[in-house]
Amino acid sequence: MELHFVGEDEVPRPPEETRFRWVKAEPYPDGRRVRIEFEVSPFQRRPDIEIAVQDAAGAPVAGTSIIESVEARMGVTLHLRGSGPGPYRASLTLSYPDLGPRDERELTFEIE
């Protein structure tokens, strides 16, 4: 018999304990796209992920929804509508339909 042990931080968590581990934004050199990457803690139920990007004035310029994510680590490329130079803000929300938001993260990035 072979036993495999995993660290406590690798045990799948119930929805109440599922969180983002990290998030990051990498603008493309063309100034019109951004790659948003993130990792979620191991989960028992597949979470929904909402991503919204706003320009410096607070106007929405990109967004996407991931319904019942099957992967803990993901990356998406978003096209920025009407983009120009300046700071942008990305908001990520991890949620479940029956529980609402479980974790939220915001990060800023610069388009030159």
C-alpha atoms as one frame of an Amber mdcrd trajectory, in Angstrom:
protein
   0.000   0.000   0.000   1.321   3.423  -0.942   0.301   6.505   1.031   0.588
  10.015  -0.371   0.305  13.039   1.859  -0.302  16.575   0.677   0.299  19.792
   2.524  -2.627  21.288   4.392  -2.704  24.184   1.912  -3.332  21.659  -0.931
  -6.428  20.001   0.552  -9.578  20.996  -1.398 -11.538  23.562   0.584 -15.290
  24.078   0.870 -16.733  27.154  -0.874 -16.632  29.187   2.343 -12.818  28.819
   2.431 -11.992  29.100  -1.290  -9.863  32.171  -2.065  -7.527  33.647  -4.644
  -3.912  32.737  -3.933  -2.536  35.426  -6.250  -3.539  37.611  -9.190  -1.429
  39.533 -11.710  -1.825  41.633 -14.829   0.624  41.759 -17.742  -0.104  44.379
 -20.424   0.864  43.420 -23.970   3.401  45.675 -25.755   0.711  46.739 -28.281
  -1.104  48.669 -25.515  -4.476  47.178 -26.498  -4.538  43.929 -24.541  -3.802
  42.667 -21.052  -3.273  39.143 -19.743  -4.867  38.531 -16.356  -3.559  35.479
 -14.491  -4.655  34.067 -11.163  -4.579  31.019  -8.950  -7.341  29.828  -6.643
  -6.881  27.616  -3.609  -7.892  23.967  -4.145 -11.689  23.743  -4.148 -14.395
  21.157  -3.553 -16.948  23.001  -5.726 -16.099  24.862  -8.917 -16.195  28.645
  -8.363 -17.315  31.406 -10.722 -14.742  34.125 -11.523 -15.721  37.605 -12.723
 -13.071  39.940 -14.161 -13.716  43.623 -14.903 -11.224  46.224 -16.142 -11.737
  49.984 -15.868  -9.737  52.906 -17.219  -8.481  55.823 -15.096 -11.899  57.547
 -15.343 -13.675  54.430 -14.067 -15.208  53.521 -17.433 -15.449  49.779 -18.189
 -13.053  48.749 -20.985 -12.986  44.932 -20.698 -14.468  42.041 -18.799 -15.235
  38.353 -18.782 -16.948  35.680 -16.706 -15.704  32.177 -16.020 -18.544  29.927
 -14.910 -17.689  26.914 -12.737 -13.950  27.040 -13.279 -12.393  23.593 -13.497
  -8.800  24.823 -13.211  -7.209  26.361 -10.134  -4.670  28.339 -12.189  -5.786
  30.286 -15.247  -4.949  33.157 -17.544  -7.142  35.138 -19.926  -6.293  37.787
 -22.495  -8.665  40.757 -22.559  -8.902  43.340 -25.340  -9.148  46.867 -23.953
 -11.861  48.866 -25.768 -10.787  52.393 -26.613  -7.550  51.921 -24.734  -4.937
  54.575 -24.367  -2.032  55.286 -22.074  -2.581  55.533 -18.361  -3.444  53.494
 -15.312  -6.069  50.753 -15.411  -7.732  48.787 -12.619  -8.685  45.114 -12.792
 -11.189  43.681 -10.309 -11.527  39.934  -9.803 -14.371  38.333  -7.870 -14.568
  34.674  -6.856 -18.143  33.629  -6.055 -20.731  30.880  -5.846 -24.350  31.359
  -6.997 -25.781  30.275  -3.640 -23.187  32.058  -1.432 -22.283  35.225  -3.298
 -18.750  36.669  -3.376 -16.150  34.726  -1.380 -13.036  36.725  -2.324 -12.272
  39.919  -4.229  -8.979  41.315  -5.483  -8.029  44.537  -7.236  -4.830  45.389
  -9.021  -3.610  48.244 -11.158  -1.461  48.193 -14.257  -0.097  50.809 -16.602
  -0.479  51.092 -20.371   2.240  53.249 -21.902
